[in-house]
Amino acid sequence: MTAAKKPRTKAATKNTVPSAADFVGEVRPVEIYGLTCPETGRVRYVGKANDSVKRFKSHTRDARRTERKTPVYCWFRSLAVEGKQPGMVVLETVPHGEDWRQVEMRLIAEHRALGKMLNVADGGDEPHCPTKVRAGNGVRNAKKRNHVIWTARRFVGQEAWWMEEHGSKIVAERLRHVLFLFDTVTPETRMKMAQRIVGMNHGAS
């Protein structure tokens, strides 16, 4: 005998029907931001993000942790050697539903007219990288990655973040300086630094 279906309660219906809060991430406006030269204030790179502050932090983190050789990351590292970093400004905010691609392309073109930019593409969806291709690139990069150096970078980066979050900004800056040294020393010295950091981490655990 089949059990009778229980009537759907108001509470159950409320839990299954999506509310506007479920789509907050989908209706947020798009921010077209610029990364500025700390010396001249000129915009050197234009990008897009839903949260430009978080995107700036990810740019900074990726410049430290990865070995990507794109112009913008090389620029981040060259500034860091001098103890500097780019500024960030929101150039335009594009409401949800409007075409942010055209706005980004226009702003890149405008700033290119004023001087050399670090953007490789013209903006919008160019260059388009399919998800499968991006995933394949990630696998290949992981295979080429030196695990000891990658582990050392990750550990020091996490420690710097933790120190800054807990008010130890001086210690955080010293740790970031260690990260930037990785890009200025010889490969042999870089490996020795990484081995020592990883060894210290394992010894403390």
Phi and psi in degrees as a GROMACS rama.xvg file:
@    title "Ramachandran Plot"
@    xaxis  label "Phi"
@    yaxis  label "Psi"
@TYPE xy
-79.5522  132.173  THR-2
-67.7415  141.429  ALA-3
-66.4972  140.703  ALA-4
-68.907  135.877  LYS-5
-76.4214  135.879  LYS-6
-64.1872  140.017  PRO-7
-69.8729  124.337  ARG-8
-82.5865  165.321  THR-9
-61.2794  -38.8306  LYS-10
-65.6322  -42.0449  ALA-11
-63.8447  -41.8439  ALA-12
-62.0715  -40.1017  THR-13
-62.8477  -35.3519  LYS-14
-77.7502  -19.8581  ASN-15
-100.05  -19.1991  THR-16
-91.0399  119.587  VAL-17
-64.7251  144.201  PRO-18
-106.098  175.631  SER-19
-60.0666  -30.1506  ALA-20
-63.3338  -27.7286  ALA-21
-68.1102  -18.3101  ASP-22
-114.911  19.6494  PHE-23
-58.7403  -42.0696  VAL-24
-66.2018  -23.0831  GLY-25
-87.4362  -18.8033  GLU-26
-108.328  7.44098  VAL-27
-70.1739  147.629  ARG-28
-69.5851  162.991  PRO-29
-102.882  132.195  VAL-30
-100.708  126.801  GLU-31
-96.8878  114.023  ILE-32
-112.175  160.712  TYR-33
-124.359  140.191  GLY-34
-97.1047  126.397  LEU-35
-110.337  150.807  THR-36
-69.3311  129.702  CYS-37
-67.4623  -16.7219  PRO-38
-94.5663  -42.2993  GLU-39
-105.613  -20.0163  THR-40
79.8253  1.10799  GLY-41
-76.5551  143.08  ARG-42
-70.9503  124.158  VAL-43
-108.075  -17.7815  ARG-44
-149.83  138.838  TYR-45
-120.506  133.204  VAL-46
-143.915  -179.707  GLY-47
-129.641  149.924  LYS-48
-162.785  155.407  ALA-49
-76.7656  -30.1173  ASN-50
-135.478  99.7442  ASP-51
-66.8115  -29.0344  SER-52
-66.6722  -45.0412  VAL-53
-64.8076  -37.9799  LYS-54
-64.9823  -39.2842  ARG-55
-62.7455  -42.2032  PHE-56
-62.8932  -38.14  LYS-57
-70.1232  -35.8178  SER-58
-58.6198  -48.5359  HIS-59
-62.2615  -44.8381  THR-60
-64.2949  -44.6086  ARG-61
-66.1951  -34.2074  ASP-62
-63.3247  -33.0646  ALA-63
-79.1788  -43.659  ARG-64
-89.6465  -24.8282  ARG-65
-109.069  169.796  THR-66
-112.009  27.3179  GLU-67
-62.3414  136.858  ARG-68
-105.061  20.0319  LYS-69
-66.0946  153.68  THR-70
-53.3366  -40.3585  PRO-71
-68.4019  -36.5627  VAL-72
-75.0753  -35.469  TYR-73
-62.5988  -36.9488  CYS-74
-64.905  -46.0485  TRP-75
-54.1783  -46.2681  PHE-76
-69.2316  -38.4731  ARG-77
-65.8282  -36.8348  SER-78
-68.2928  -38.245  LEU-79
-63.6487  -34.3144  ALA-80
-59.8658  -30.8898  VAL-81
-91.6639  6.40584  GLU-82
75.6351  24.5011  GLY-83
-120.989  168.031  LYS-84
-149.683  158.151  GLN-85
-65.7271  159.551  PRO-86
-92.7324  171.459  GLY-87
-139.403  134.135  MET-88
-138.446  139.829  VAL-89
-82.5361  116.998  VAL-90
-81.602  -45.2429  LEU-91
-150.628  149.335  GLU-92
-111.993  122.255  THR-93
-101.455  118.003  VAL-94
-58.4147  153.147  PRO-95
-57.2398  134.656  HIS-96
96.9906  -18.4898  GLY-97
-90.4663  161.92  GLU-98
-83.3031  98.0019  ASP-99
-71.2493  -24.0311  TRP-100
-61.7724  -44.7231  ARG-101
-65.0077  -37.6123  GLN-102
-65.1166  -45.3607  VAL-103
-62.5912  -45.083  GLU-104
-62.0256  -40.3975  MET-105
-63.4977  -43.851  ARG-106
-68.3495  -37.1503  LEU-107
-62.5292  -44.9628  ILE-108
-62.4166  -41.6329  ALA-109
-62.6235  -43.829  GLU-110
-77.3447  -26.0396  HIS-111
-65.4501  -32.9196  ARG-112
-66.644  -20.6215  ALA-113
-91.8575  -16.2389  LEU-114
163.098  175.884  GLY-115
-62.801  133.939  LYS-116
-112.302  162.579  MET-117
-96.4327  -4.90719  LEU-118
-67.5955  128.526  ASN-119
-80.4686  -40.2073  VAL-120
-98.6928  172.329  ALA-121
-84.7186  -5.5153  ASP-122
106.389  -175.325  GLY-123
69.1529  -131.581  GLY-124
-96.226  12.137  ASP-125
-103.619  136.787  GLU-126
-79.2287  141.362  PRO-127
-82.2947  130.676  HIS-128
-123.329  106.995  CYS-129
-58.2958  155.205  PRO-130
-57.724  -42.5829  THR-131
-63.0928  -40.8646  LYS-132
-65.1527  -42.9488  VAL-133
-61.4311  -41.4081  ARG-134
-64.5391  -41.5875  ALA-135
-63.5369  -39.2831  GLY-136
-61.8686  -39.5863  ASN-137
-63.2227  -41.0347  GLY-138
-64.8384  -44.771  VAL-139
-64.2646  -40.9509  ARG-140
-64.2981  -37.0234  ASN-141
-64.9505  -37.0092  ALA-142
-68.7049  -35.4768  LYS-143
-80.3236  -16.1741  LYS-144
-67.3899  137.11  ARG-145
-79.0595  113.066  ASN-146
-63.8655  -36.6992  HIS-147
-65.6885  -47.1108  VAL-148
-66.1092  -42.245  ILE-149
-61.3543  -43.1678  TRP-150
-64.0148  -40.6734  THR-151
-64.9942  -44.7057  ALA-152
-59.7389  -45.4701  ARG-153
-63.4863  -43.1516  ARG-154
-64.1673  -47.9786  PHE-155
-65.9029  -39.0331  VAL-156
-62.1146  -42.4897  GLY-157
-66.0194  -40.3532  GLN-158
-64.16  -40.2397  GLU-159
-63.5852  -43.0138  ALA-160
-61.6767  -45.0378  TRP-161
-63.2764  -43.7156  TRP-162
-62.3094  -42.9048  MET-163
-67.4729  -40.1708  GLU-164
-62.4676  -28.2196  GLU-165
-104.62  19.5589  HIS-166
89.4335  1.28701  GLY-167
-96.0347  69.1472  SER-168
-67.5472  -33.0524  LYS-169
-65.2284  -45.0806  ILE-170
-64.2857  -39.7526  VAL-171
-61.3805  -41.2401  ALA-172
-65.1942  -38.8463  GLU-173
-64.1008  -39.938  ARG-174
-66.2265  -39.8488  LEU-175
-63.9428  -35.5483  ARG-176
-63.2359  -36.9008  HIS-177
-60.6657  -42.8799  VAL-178
-60.7416  -42.9564  LEU-179
-71.1386  -25.2155  PHE-180
-63.5328  -28.0775  LEU-181
-55.7854  -30.4402  PHE-182
-91.6889  -1.25689  ASP-183
-116.15  -15.1538  THR-184
-94.2436  172.183  VAL-185
-72.199  158.341  THR-186
-55.7404  -36.881  PRO-187
-65.8261  -43.9567  GLU-188
-67.3681  -37.0245  THR-189
-60.4063  -43.0476  ARG-190
-66.2849  -39.3482  MET-191
-63.7061  -42.6846  LYS-192
-60.3709  -45.4992  MET-193
-63.8615  -43.5809  ALA-194
-62.3122  -39.4145  GLN-195
-66.8774  -43.4547  ARG-196
-63.7571  -45.7988  ILE-197
-63.6709  -39.4157  VAL-198
-63.8874  -41.6256  GLY-199
-64.1228  -39.4258  MET-200
-64.6233  -44.3866  ASN-201
-67.4353  -34.544  HIS-202
-67.2627  -31.7167  GLY-203
-81.0346  -19.6177  ALA-204
